[in-house]
């Protein structure tokens, strides 16, 4: 049974996702997790666009509401940190979950592919 390009690409994708998952989860070093999180935040901030608008009554009211909302968000964040200290970490690392699911799917696909190839080779000898 020869290994085709598809098999090589599938195994390479599995290894790449596994390495990225190990890097993103911080298993080897917590610095890699921090680096991954900071990279995600940096890319998210880079997507913003800034423009200057002349102030009018509506803009002033909106700016005041935004300032109050930011204050409330800061208070809520401080309460979350207090609750996190009392009840555990409370952080959700969605990228690790997503990469874990992708890694599982790739593993299942490789296993199914090899089982089907084995059955085909057993039924139709070359």
C-alpha positions in Angstrom: 0.0 0.0 0.0 1.6 3.2 -1.1 1.2 6.5 0.7 -0.3 9.2 -1.5 -0.1 12.9 -1.3 -3.4 13.0 0.5 -2.0 10.9 3.3 1.1 13.0 3.6 -0.8 16.2 3.7 -3.3 14.8 6.3 -0.5 13.6 8.6 1.4 16.9 8.2 -1.8 18.9 9.0 -2.3 16.6 12.1 1.3 17.3 13.3 1.0 21.1 12.7 -2.3 21.3 14.6 -0.8 19.3 17.4 2.2 21.5 17.7 0.1 24.7 17.5 -2.2 23.2 20.2 0.8 22.5 22.5 2.2 26.0 21.8 -1.2 27.7 22.4 -2.1 25.8 25.6 1.2 26.6 27.3 2.0 23.0 28.3 5.7 23.4 27.7 6.0 26.9 29.0 3.5 29.5 30.2 5.4 32.1 28.1 4.1 30.5 24.9 0.5 30.8 26.1 1.1 34.4 27.0 2.7 35.0 23.6 -0.2 33.5 21.8 -2.8 35.5 23.8 -0.8 38.8 23.2 -0.6 38.0 19.5 -4.4 37.5 19.3 -5.0 40.8 21.1 -2.5 42.6 18.9 -4.2 41.4 15.8 -7.6 42.3 17.1 -6.5 45.8 18.0 -4.9 46.2 14.5 -8.2 45.7 12.9 -9.7 49.0 14.3 -10.1 52.1 12.2 -10.0 55.6 13.6 -11.6 58.7 12.2 -12.1 62.2 13.5 -15.6 63.7 13.6 -16.5 67.3 14.5 -18.2 67.5 18.0 -21.9 68.2 18.1 -24.6 67.6 20.7 -25.2 64.0 19.8 -21.5 63.2 19.8 -21.0 64.8 23.2 -24.0 62.8 24.7 -22.7 59.6 23.1 -19.2 60.2 24.4 -20.6 60.7 27.9 -22.6 57.5 27.7 -19.5 55.7 26.4 -17.4 57.0 29.3 -20.0 55.8 31.8 -20.2 52.5 30.1 -16.4 52.1 30.3 -16.5 52.9 34.0 -19.2 50.3 34.6 -17.2 47.8 32.5 -14.1 48.5 34.7 -16.1 48.0 37.9 -17.5 44.7 36.4 -14.0 43.6 35.5 -12.8 44.3 39.1 -15.7 42.3 40.5 -14.8 39.4 38.1 -11.2 39.4 39.3 -12.4 39.3 42.9 -14.8 36.4 42.1 -12.1 34.6 40.1 -9.8 34.8 43.1 -12.6 33.4 45.3 -14.0 30.7 43.0 -11.1 29.7 40.7 -9.7 31.0 37.5 -12.8 31.5 35.4 -10.9 32.1 32.1 -12.0 30.6 28.8 -9.4 29.8 26.3 -11.5 29.2 23.2 -8.5 28.8 20.8 -7.3 25.8 22.8 -10.7 24.2 22.6 -11.1 24.8 18.9 -7.6 23.5 18.1 -8.4 20.4 20.3 -11.5 19.7 18.3 -9.7 20.1 15.0 -6.9 17.8 16.2 -9.5 15.2 17.2 -11.3 15.4 13.9 -8.0 15.0 12.0 -7.1 12.0 14.1 -10.5 10.4 13.4 -10.2 11.1 9.7 -6.8 9.5 9.5 -8.0 6.5 11.4 -11.0 6.0 9.2 -8.9 6.5 6.1 -6.4 3.8 7.2 -9.2 1.4 8.1 -10.9 1.8 4.8 -7.6 1.4 2.9 -6.9 -1.7 4.9 -10.3 -3.2 4.1 -10.0 -2.3 0.4 -6.5 -3.9 0.2 -7.9 -7.0 1.9 -10.8 -7.3 -0.5 -9.0 -6.3 -3.7 -5.4 -7.6 -3.5 -3.1 -5.7 -5.8 
